């Protein structure tokens, strides 16, 4: 069965030497997931605008610096979801987070994240961030 899913965004939010993550429940598992901030793109919304909105809603954060990392299909075997990945830096508080926000160094983040889209987004960021 094919799942028709809107396009989405995922964000590697970098604060100094830490990544900003969120912990939340998802319908596909009873386990809480640790992920990078992410969400659906609303109809008529540009990917960058969606990334800015999701970071503000989920984490209560804005960013001075944004960089598009690339795009990919989340699970092409059964879903149409296409993910636009971004890096956000020079973070500032802009509101109250809707989710539990975690800050972790990269190594700790990689041990804790249990979401494939987050891992793929971090992989793009790591490739993009190499000199």
N, C-alpha and C positions, 0 to 999 in steps of 0.2 A: 504494500500500500504506500503510495506517494503522499508525503506530507507537504502541502503547499504552505510555505512559511515566508513572511516578509524578509527583506534584507535586514541585516543587523550590523551593529558596530561592536568592537571590543577595544579596550583601551589599556595600554601599559602606562600607568600613571607613576612617574618617577619622582620621588621626594628625597633629594640627597642621594644616599646609597641604599634607599629602601624603595620597594614597590608597594603601591597601595592596592589592597585586595579587599574583597567583600565575602562575607559568609552568609549564605541564604539557603532556603529550602527550594527544591525544584520538584515538579510532579513526577519525574521519571525515577526518583529514588527516595527512600526514607532517610538517607544520609544527608546531612548538611553539606553543601558544596562550598569550596573555597575557590574563588574565581577572580579574574580581573574584572573591573567594571564593564558592563556590556548591556545591550538592549536592542530592541527593535527600532527600525527606522519608520517613522510615521509617514503616511501618504503625503507626498509633496515635499518632504523634508530632505535636505542634502545630508550625505553621510557625516560630514564634519559637524554640522549643526546638531545632528543626533548624538554624536560623541560628546559634544559640549553639554548637551542637555542631560545625558545619562550620567556623566561624571558629577554634575551638580546634584541631580536627584538622588543617586545612590550613595554618594560620598560627601555631599555638601562642599565640593571642591570645584574651583575653576583653574585654568592654566593659562599662563602667558604665552607658552610656546607649544605649538601643535605640529606634528609631522605625520603624514600618511605613510604607513609601513607596507601596505599591499592588501590584497583581497584574496579570499578563498571560499570554496564550498565547505560548509560545516560537516555534512554527511550526505554526499551526492547519491549514495545508494538508495536512500529513501526520503530525502528532503530537498526542497528547492532553496533552502536558506543559504544566502551568500553573505559573507562576513567582510566588512571593511575594517581593517585594523589600523589603529592610531597610537602614537606616543604623545603623552601630555607631560610637560615639564614646567618648572617654576610655578608650583601649585600655591593656591591661596584659598582660604575658607570663604565660601559664598552663601552658606546656608546650613541647615540641619540635615545630616545624612538620614536616608530612609532605611539603610541596611547597616549591619554591623561592619565596621571598617577595621581592617587589619593593616599594619605596616610591617613588612618583613624584608630583610636582606635577600638578594636574589637566591642564594643557596637554600635558605630556609623556605622561601616562597615555593621553589620547585619541589621541595619535599612535601609541602602542605597542599598545593593545588591538586584538585581531583576532577578537573574539567578539561576536556581535550581542546576546546576552542581557546581557552586561556593559554594552554601550553603552546598551541600553534602561533598565537599572537606574540607570545614571549620569544619564540624561535625567530619570527620575522624581525622583531626588535633587536635581538642579539646579532643577527646577520647585518642589519642596517647600521648598527652602532659600532661595528668594527672599523678601525682606521683604514 
